[in-house]
Amino acid sequence: QVQLQESGPGLVKPSETLSLTCTVSGVSISRSYYWSWIRQPPGKGLEWIGYVFYSGSTKYNPSLQSRVSISVDTSKSQFSLNLSSVTAADTAIYFCARGGSAWYSDSWGQGTLVTVSS
Amino acid sequence: QSALTQPASVSGSPGQSITISCTGTSGDVGSYNLVSWYQHHPGKAPKFMIYDVTKRPPGVSDRFSGSKSGNTASLTISGLQGEDEADYYCCSYADSSPYVFGGGTKLTVL
């Protein structure tokens, strides 16, 4: 059974880079899955940030594309999110997830709250 | 891309059926049979409920079903149970992005 666990700082200063890691267990990260980051601002709905395919190819939400980078480290069974130049609007619960196809996610982590504040 | 439109809240009594709508455009829901639904109990991991409009993943109760007509997808829950009380999100593949989510619907079981 696949398990995903997000980790990273819970507080990031404005203008800095938000960095999170998702550790995957129970399945090889090198299999042909899409590994996504999705976020939920307080009191709002879900927003897809982007995904990395097991091969390393990526696709991002057009509204975030200029600030986002997602990568995979197969040796550590992890994939990571970097979001640059953050503002208070980036405060959210960040989820990592696995997709059997490019348009849905079938397994999710519990999420981690990241607050952007000085 | 704009979020898909869902009602903010729906409610029903135990044993009843409810339907949650998800309205998009010809650039997403209307053009692709690639709608998925997620159940989210706050503080927990979202659960994958429906994919490709009508398909249920293994382990999901057959009380949950999906459908689509034109630009609107729907999730129907029959035989409502207390444990179904949660937030529900639809998601569609779109011309501009593989994931466009709805704003979410809070289901209350009375």
Interface residues (C-beta under 8 A of the other chain):
Chain A: L4 S36 I38 K44 G45 L46 E47 W48 Y51 K59 N61 P62 S63 F95 A97 S101 A102 W103 Y104 S105 D106 S107 W108 G109 Q110 G111
Chain B: Q1 A3 Y32 L34 S36 Y38 G43 K44 A45 P46 K47 F48 Y51 P57 Y89 C91 S92 Y93 S96 S97 P98 Y99 V100 F101 G102 G103 G104
